[in-house]
Every structure is written in C-alpha cells, then in structure tokens.
Amino acid sequence: MDHAPLLPYYEKEFRKDALVRAVHHGTHIEGNELNLTQAEQAMFGQEVVARERDIQEVINYRKVMEHIENVKCQMSNVKFNIDEELIKNLHRMIVEKILATERAGVYRTTQVVVKNSMTGEITFTPPVALGVPYKVKELVEFINKTPVEEIHPVLKSGVVHYELVRIHPFIDGNGRVARVLSTFILFQSGYDIRKFFSLEEYFDNDATVYYSSLQSVEKNNGDLTVWLEYFTQGLAIELTKIKEKVERISVDGRLREKLGGKPVLLTDRQLKIIEYIQKTGYLANNGFKTLFPLVSEDTILNELKSLIRHGIVKKQGSTKAAKYVMG
C-alpha cells in the first residue's frame, strides 16, 4: 500500500474516508446518535439538526485524530516518548465543551463503575482512584521502554488499548482516549499505512463483541489472548479491505502512465474487468456471468468497447468465442 502509485485525488479521498469512518464509528460505539452522513457534515462545519453533545463529540474526535497525525509528522525520525501529558491532552481535546474544564485532562478522584447501557448491570469496576496516577505511569513506562524485539507493535497497541480502558483514568471519555492512543502507537511504529485505515469501524460493527472481548481479560484472570486475537484480526480485516481498494486504483494509475498520462476515467466495472484479465490472462463471454452475475451481457460489452477504444484491452477472435486480453 505504501508503494502503490496512487493518484493525488484518490490519496486525498482515501484519507478523508478513513477519517470520517474513524470519527463516526469512534463516537457511535459510545452512544452518539449521528449517522455517517450527519457525522461527516458536522465534521466539516455543515449545519446538522441533532443534540449539541453529539455534534461536539464528532468535532472533538476529528480534531484529536488530526492532532495525532500532526504529532506523528512532526516527530518524523526523532525519538519521541509518549508521556502522561500527551494522554491528558488527548483527553482535553476529546471532552472539550462536553466535560467541565476542571475535569478535562484530570485524573478522576472518585470511584466509578462501568454499566451496560441497556440493562444497567455493572460490567466492570476499575481500580480505585488513588492508584490511577501510578498505573498510568506504569503504562507510559511500558509504552516507551518495551523494545520491539519483546512485543510486536500491533500487540503493543492492543495491550495499551485494553490497559487504558481498564485503568479508566478519567471520569468520561476513556474509550475514546484508548482508541486514539492505540492508533497513535500504530502510527508511531510505522503502521500508519498512509492514514487509510479505521479500526473504529470494526469495533462498532459489533459493539457487543468488542466489549465482551475487553471483558474477557478479567474473566480469564488477566490473560489478554482473546482480546488480542480480536484486536489483531480487526486490523487484518481493515488493512485487507483497504489493500484491495488500493490495488484496483493502482491499476488505473499504471494505465494512465502507460497511456502517456492521458486522463482515462474508468468505471468500477472497467477496473474489475482489467483486474480480472490481469489475474487470469483473458476474459471470455462465458466469464461475464461469473464476474457480474446481475449485469446484462450488452452492458458488459459496452464497458469492453470503451476499453478497446482507449487501447487498454483488445479483442481476439470473433462471435461468442472471442477473448479479451490486455492491449
């Protein structure tokens, strides 16, 4: 993905799409009522009729995601240690205009419990408030002093995500801080993947599994296996999905270069046809149904005619026995 010859337009669109998905799903999982379209509108300053808190949560999450990207760009090759002030600052940004100023970026001083929003049942009791500063300090030390030879960056990101949720250092916003800090650790370790991915969507698609995976650690006497399997599988799914999109667009990029930079606007079907021919060597009429089960033969032939006209694909043979190969 890092080396794919993406065109500037696609690069910008992929990053925007990942940001919108991260912001929407990262807040929706905790009860934000905006849908994806409303979240995108609120993110970019358009008027949305909704609860003020929901709108502010979305605006804040966008700011904090852009902040960690900027920090990553600024640190570049410089050795950068994550400290408590960074974590507190992430929290301040996440709860701006939602929590009282005196509580933003400040560790809790009271005991809290985590309840099931549907049943009211207490699902988790975090450590006592007195121990929070010490536990966060230990977590920061783990982040900065554990070498890559000892723990893979993806696993470190998953451990930090869980630990921050477990410690629950703030009155509110802990889940959002955990997800943002976890993403920042991936960025810091070289897993930024051009900022194309969003783990938040994976978590939000089945929030019950997300929360039960987190809760599995306590039920299994501190064993993080179930949680880390869930976390790494999510990253694998998201990156595979993005990789497939990048591969299809990169085909377009290579063709533009081959055609001397001429602007050739390819449809999704045409990209799929090219991808298929490149993998199998040719496309025959009897393969149309396999490639496009719900599309008429005439429609596919029209897509092929356009590709032939641009010299991208050429036709070999005639009638029903014809084959289409790369030009």
Buried (B, 14 or more C-beta within 10 A) or exposed (E): BEEBEBBEEBBEEBBBBBBBBBBBBBBBBBEBEBEBEBBBBBBEEEEBEBEEEBBBBBBBBBBBBBBBBEBBEEEEEEEBEBEBEBBBBBBBBBBBEBBEEEBBBBBBEEEBEBEEEEEEEEBBEBBEBEEBEEBBEEBBEBBEEEEEEEBEBBBBBBBBBBBBBBBBBBBBBBBBBBBBBBBBBBBBBEBBBBBBBBBBBBBBEEBEEBBBBBBBBEEEEEEBEBBBEBBBEBBEBBBEBBBEBBBBBBBBBEBBEBBEEEEBEBEEBBBBBBBBBEEEEBBBBEBBEEBBEEEEEEEBEEBBEBBBEBBBBEBEEEEEEBBBEBB
